Amino acid sequence: MTSNSESPFFAAVDLGSNSFHMVVAKYADGRVQIVDRMKEMVRLADGLDEQRNLDDATVERTIACLERFGQRISEMPSRHVRAVGTNTLRQARNSAAFLSRARHALGHRIEIIAGREEARLIYLGVAHTVFKEGEQRLVVDIGGGSTEVIIGRDFQPQLTESLYMGCVSMTHQFFADGKINAKRMRKAILFARQELEAIETPYRRTGWESAIGASGTILSINKVLNAQGWTQGGITPAGLEQLREVLVRAGEIDNIKLDGLSSNRKPVFAGGVAVLSALFEALGIGEMAVSDGALREGLLHELIGRDQQRDVREQTVADLQQRYSVDIEHATRIEQTARYCLEKINESSSDSADHHEQSLLSWAARLHEIGQAIAHSGYQKHGAYLVHNSDLPGFSRQEQHYVATLIRNHRRKISSSDFDNLPDNGTDRILLLCILLRLAIVLNRSRTSAELPSFQLTVNDRNIEIVFPDGWLEAHPLTGADLETEAGYLQAAGYALTFR
C-alpha cells in the first residue's frame, strides 16, 4: 500500500454506538473492490453516564480498537480515509476531548455527522449494494443509539429521518436488569411507535416498492429467523411475532438460546427486536430484505466520489446560494481573492494549508452573505446560524461549525470566544482563514467587476503585510481607508496588519 496521493486504496471507518467497522477498498478502472473488513463490538453507548460523558473504561477500550484500525491504514493518504462518529458521539459532552485522543490513535481525522446525514450515507451504501434501477425503496438501519429510516429511488434519497432509539438504548430503557416479559416488550414497542408517529403518515403516503434493512441488528434478526425456519429469505411480521414469543418465554436475556444469534449480539437483541417490530407495525411493512451495505459503504463511495471530483458538498453550497438568493458574481470574486491570499501565504510559509482548509475558505466565501435573506442588520450572525443548524448533505458537524464560525466573523468585531474550543484544536488555523476571508471582502467592497492587481501577502507569526503595485493604493484611497479600519479590528484580535 503506497502513501502517495495516487494510492488506489480508500478506507471508511464507522464509529457506531454498538460496533466499530472499517472497510478498505481498492478503486481502479471505475470499479470498487473490497479488500479488507474489520469489526469490533465496542459498545460505546454503554459508556455514557448520567451526565452524558463517556466513562474512562469505555474510552480506553475504544482507543485500543482505533489503534488496531490505525495500524491497518497508517500509510494511506488522509484524503483517502474518512472516519465518522454517530449517535453516541453526537450526545457525549466530552466528545471533543475524546476525539483528540481518537484522532491520534487512528492516525486520521474523525468527524461527527448529524442524524440525517447518517441516514443519507446509509441509503447510499445500500443503494450501491442492492441496486435496482428505478425502484423506490424503504431503507431501515437500527443502530445502537439511533434508527435511520429513508425512502429513495436509485442513488437519491427523498425522505430521511434519524430517530433517537436503537438496540442499546432500548435495551437499557426496558430490559436493563436482563428480564424480558410480554408487558415490557409491549411497552418497548409502544415507545418506539411514539418515536415513529411523526413520520408514519408522510412515509406511508410516499410509499415504496421494496423494504431493505441494513446493519447488525436487522442482519442478526434475519439470520435468526432463517436459522429457525420461521422465514424463507426476508423478515416478515409472522417471523417477528414468533421471535418475540421466544424471547418472552426465555424470560431473561441470559436464557436466550437461538441458532444464528451471536454471544456479542445477545445482550442488546431484545431492544433491537422491539424497534423493528414497531417499524413493521407503524409502516405496514409486509416483508423486508437485507443488505450487507450500510453507513461504511456509503462513506466509501462518497469518499471515492470526492476524489473523482464528485463532491456532494459542492452541490449543497450551490443549493444554499440559490435558496438564499446570493449574489453569485460577488461571492465568486470573494472566493477567488480569498484563495489567492491563501496561495500567497503558502508560497511564503512552510506551514501550508491543506485541501480541506482551502475548501472551508471557499465554502465560507460563497455563503458569507446568506444571512441577508433574513435581515441586513447583523446578517453575519443569521448566516452563521443557518449554516450551523441546517441539515447540509455531505457536511460533518465539525465542517458546519468551522464554516459557520468563518461566516459569523467575516465582518465587524472578531469574537475570540467563537474560536475557543473549535474541533481538532483548529483555533489558530481557522482564525487565519477568517482573516483572509475578511481581507478578500475588504478588497472587493466596491462590488465592481474590476480586477484586483497582483499583490504580495505574507504572514509572519501574527504580523500580516500586504504589498500592492506602486501607485495602486494612491489611486484607490477608499480601499486604503477600508484596510485601515480592518487593521483596527485585527489588532483587537491580536494581529498586526500593515499595507503599502
N, C-alpha and C positions, 0 to 999 in steps of 0.2 A: 504494500500500500504506500503510495507516494504522498509526500507532504506538500507538493506544489499545487498551484491553483488549477492545474489541468487534471487533477485526480478525478477518476471516473466514479469514485465511491462517495456515497451520501449516507448519513445516519440520522434517524429520528428517535428521540427519547421522550417517552410519556411518563411523567411523574404523577401517577394516578393516586387516588385516595386509598386504594387497596393494594394494587400492584404497580411495580415499575416495569416498563417494557422498553426495549431498544431493538430497532431493526436497522440493519445495514444492507445497502443495495448498491449494485453497480449499474450505472446508466451508460449505455453505449448504443449507437445506431438507432436512437429513438426508442429503445426498449429498457424496461426496468427489470432487473433480475435480483431477487432477494438472495443475499449470500450468507447472512447470519441473523439470528434472533437470540435475544436474551430476555429473561423474565425473572423477577424476584418478587415474592409476596412480602411487601414491606409493612403493610397496614399503617400507612401514615395517619389515617383518620383516627386510629386508636390512640394516637399520641396527643390529641388535643385535650387540654384540661378545661376546667370550668371557665377560665379566663380566656380561652381560645388561644393559648400558647402551646407550641409543640414541646413536649417534655424531653428531658435530656436523653433518656434511653432511646426514644424514637429517633431523635436527631442523630445519635451515634450510629444506630442501625442503618439509617438512611444514607449517611455519609459513607459508610463502608460499602454499601451497594453501589453508590455512584463512583467510588474509587475503582471498583471492579469494572463497571461500564467504561470508565475513563481510560483504563488500560487498553481496551479494545479499539478506541477511536483516538488515541493520543496523537497519532501522526496525521490525522485528517485536517484539512484546512477548515478554519472556523466557519467560513461561509457555506460549507457543505454539511454542517451539523446544526440541527435545531432541537432544542430541548425545552419542553413546556411543562408547567405545573397547572393543576386543575383545581377542583373544588376545595380541597383541604388547604392548599396554599393560598387560595383566594380568601379563606376565612382566617388563617393564622395571623395573629397580631405580631408575632416575632418572625414573620416570613423574610423580612429584609436581612436580619442577622443570619438566618438560616441560609438564604440564597448566596450570601457572601462565601460561606464555607462550602456550600454545594457546588458553586461555580469552580472553586479551586479543586475540589475533589474530582469533578467531571472533566475539567480542563476546557470547558466551553461555557458560553453564556447561557443562563436559564431564564426563560420568560414565564410570566403568569398570564394565562389567557382567560378572557371572560367566558361565561357560560354559553352564550350564543355563538361565540367564535369557536368554542369547543364543539358545539353542535354542527357548525358548518364544516369543520375539518373531519368530523366523524362521517358525515354524509359523503364527503369527497373520498374518504378511504373506502367506504362501502361501494360507492359508485364505480371506483376503479377496480374493485374486486369482483363485484357481481353486476355486470353491465348488460342491460337490455335496452336497446335504442328506442326512445320514445315512450318508455313505460314510466308511469307515475308511481312512485313507491313511498311507503311509510318506513322510516328507519328509526329504530329504538336502540338506545345504548344505556344500560343500567350500570353505573359505576359504583364506587364505594360511597361517595357523598352526594352525587347528583345523578339525575336521569335526563338524557337528551332525547328529544322527540322531534323528528324532522320529516317534512314532506318535500319531495323534489322530483325533478324529471331530468334524465341524463346526468350531467355533472352540475346542474344548477339547483340549489335548494330554494324552495318557495316559502316555507314556513319553518322557523327554527325556534326551539324553546329548550331551556335548561331549568329543571325543577330541583328544588332542594330536598331530595330524598334519594337514597342509594342503599345498597345492600348492607353496608357497615352502619350507617346512621339509623336505618330502620331496625336493624338487629339490636343496636344499643337502646333504642327507644321502647321496643316492645318485647324483646326476648333477652334482656340484659343478664338475667340470672340463669339463662340457659334453658328455661322451661317453655314449652310450647303447648298451647291448648286451643280449642276452637274459638273461644272468646277473644284471646289475644290475636289470633290470626285474623279474625274478622275486624277487630279494631285497627290492626295494621293496614288492612286493605281499605277500610273506610277512610283512614287518614290519607292514604295515597290517592284515593278518589277525590278528596277535597283539594289536594295539590293539582290534580288534573282537571278540576271543574272548569277553570277559566279557559282552557284550550279545547275542551271536548267538542263544543259546537263548531268553532271555526275549522277544526281538523276534520270532523265528520262532513262538514259542508264541502270542503275542498276535495276530499276523497282520495283514494289510491287504488291501484290495481294489484299491488302485492305489498306484503309487510315483511320486513327483514330486521332481524335482531343481530346485534354485534356485541363483542367483548365478553369478558369472563363469565359474568352471571348468566347471561342468556345462553352462551355456548354450553355452560355446565348443565343448565336445566334441559337443554335439548339432548345432551349426551345421556343424562339420567333417564329421560323419558324413552329414548330409543333402546337403552340397555334393558329396561324393564319390559319392553314390548308394548308400551302404552301409546305409542305413536309410530307411524311409518314415515320418517323423514322430518317433517316440521313439527312445531309446537302447536297444540290445539287446546281449546277450552276444556275438553274432556280429559286430556292428559294432565293439564294443570290441576284439575279437580282431584284426580287420583293422587297426584303428588302431595297436595295439601292434606288429604286424608291420612296418608302415610306419615307425614310429619307430625300431625296431631296425635296419631296413635303412638308414635315414638315417645312423646311426652317431654323429652329433653334432647337438646342438641347433641349431647354425647352419645345418645342412644340411636341416632340416625345411622342406618345401615342401608345404603343404596348403591347398587352397581353403577359405576361411572362417576361417582362423586368422590373427588379427591379429599384428603385429610385437610389440606390447606383451605379449600373452599367451604368445608362443612360449617365452620363457626359463623359464617355470615350468609349461609344458604337460605335460611327461613326468611330473612329480611328481603332478599332478592326475589324469592317466590311471591311474597306479598306484593311487591311493587309490580311485577309482571302480571299477576292476577288482576290487579287494579287497572292496568293498562288494557288488558283484554276486555274487561267489563266496560270501562269508560268509552273506549273507541270502537267497541264491537268487532274486535279482530277475530276472524274465523280461523286463520292459520298463519303461522309465522315461520319463514325460512331463516337460516342463519348465515352470517358472513364472517370469514376469518379477518377481513379487513375492517379497520376501525380508525381511531384517532392517529395512531402512529403511521399507518399507511397514508392517511390524509396529509399528515405533516410531511411525509417523504415526497409525495407527488407535488405538493406545493413548493417545497424546497427546491426540487429539480426545476419546477416551472420558473422560480425566481432566477435560477442560474441560467435559464434559457430565455431570459428577458420577458417572462410572462408573470408579472408580479401583480397579484390582485390588489395590493395596497395602492398601486398607481391608479387603478380604476376607482377605488374608494375615494381617493383625494379628488379625482376629476368629478365624481358624483357630488361630493360636498361643494365643490366650486359652483356647479350648476344649480344645486338646491338653494344655495345662499347668494346667488347672483353676483359672484365675484367678478371684478374687473380682470379678466384673464390676461389681457395685454400687459397691464401694470404688474400683476403678480408674477408674470413671466420675466419681466425686467428685473424685479426684485430678486427672483431666484437666480438669474444669470449673474447679477452683480455679487450676490452673496457667495455663490460658488467660485467666482473669480477671486474674491477676497480669501476664500479658503485655500485656493490653489497658490496664491501668493505666500500665504503663511507656510504651506507645505514646502515651498521652494527654499525658504529660509530657516526651516526647523527640522531637526531630526525626529521630532515627535509629531509625525504627520497624522492627519485624520484618516480613519478607515472608511470603507464604503458605507457602513451603517451611519456614521456621523454625517457623511455627505447627503444621505437620504433624509435624515432628520431635518437638516437645514433646508433642503429643497421642499419637503412637505410643509414645514412651518412657513416658508416664504409664500407658497401657493395658497395657504389658508389663513394668513395673518389678518385678513380683513373680513372674515366670515361673520364676525360679531356685529358688523354694521347692519346686518339684516334684522337685528333686534333693536339696536339703538346706537347712534353715533357716540353719545357720551359714554365713556368707559368701554368702548367696543372691544378693547383687548381682553377685558375680563369676560365679556359674553362669549367671545370666540374661544377662549381657553376653556370655559365651562362646557361648551358644545363638544369640543374635541375630547375633553377628559371623560365626559359622561355618556357619549353616544356609543352605540354598537357599531364598530368600524371593522368590516371584514378584512382579515389579513393582519390586523394590528394586535400586538400584545398589550397588556396593561401598562408595562413599562414604556413602550413606544408612545402610547397615548399620553402618558404622564410627561414624557420629555417634550413632545410637540406642544402640548398644552402650556407647559412652562415657558417655552420659547415665545409662543403667541402672547401669553399673559404679560411678558416683559419686553415686548418689541417696541414699546414707546413709553414716554414719561419716566417716572422713577423706577429703577430696578429694585424689586423686592427680594432682598437676600434670603428671607425666610422661605421663598419658593424653591430655592436651590438647596436648602438644607435637607439632608436625608433622601436625596434622589437615589433611585435604584442603582445598584452596581457602583456606588461611590462616584457617580458621574458629575459631581458638582462643578469642578473646575472646567472640564471639557464642555459641558452644556452651557455654562456661563460664557465661555469663549464663543461658542456658536451663536449665542444670544447677541453678543456684542457685534459679531459680523453681520447678523440679520439687521440689527439696528443701523449699522453703518450703511448697509445697502439701501435701507429705506430713506435715510437722510440724503444720500447721494441721488436718489430718484424722487425727491419730494415734489419736484415741479410737475411730475406725471407727464412729461413730454416724451416724444419718441426719439429725441436727440441722443445720439450715442455718447456714453461717457468716454473720456480719454483713457488710455492705458496709464495706470498709476502703480506705484510700489507700496506694498503694505508689509510691515514687519512687526512681530510681537516678540519682545524680549522681557521675559518674566511678566510683569504687569504694566509694561510700557508699550504703547501702540503708536506707531508712526506711519503716517500716510504722506507720500511724496508725489505731487502732481507734476505734469509737464510745466515748464516755465511759462508764466503768464496766465495759466488757466484759472487759478483762484482769483486773480485780479479781474478777470473777465466774468467771473461768476460770484459776485460778492454775497448773494443770498445763500449759496451753498457754504461759503466760509462762515457766515453767521450761524447757519444751522449746525455746522460742525463745532463751533464754539459753544453753542448750547448743549450739544451732545457731550462735549468734554466735561461739562459740569455734572451731568448725570453719571458718567463713567467714573468721575473722581469720587463721587459718593459711594460707588460700588467697589472702590479700591483700585481702579485702573487710571493710568495717565494717558491721555490722547493728545498727540501733537501732530500738526499737519503743516505742509508748506508747498 
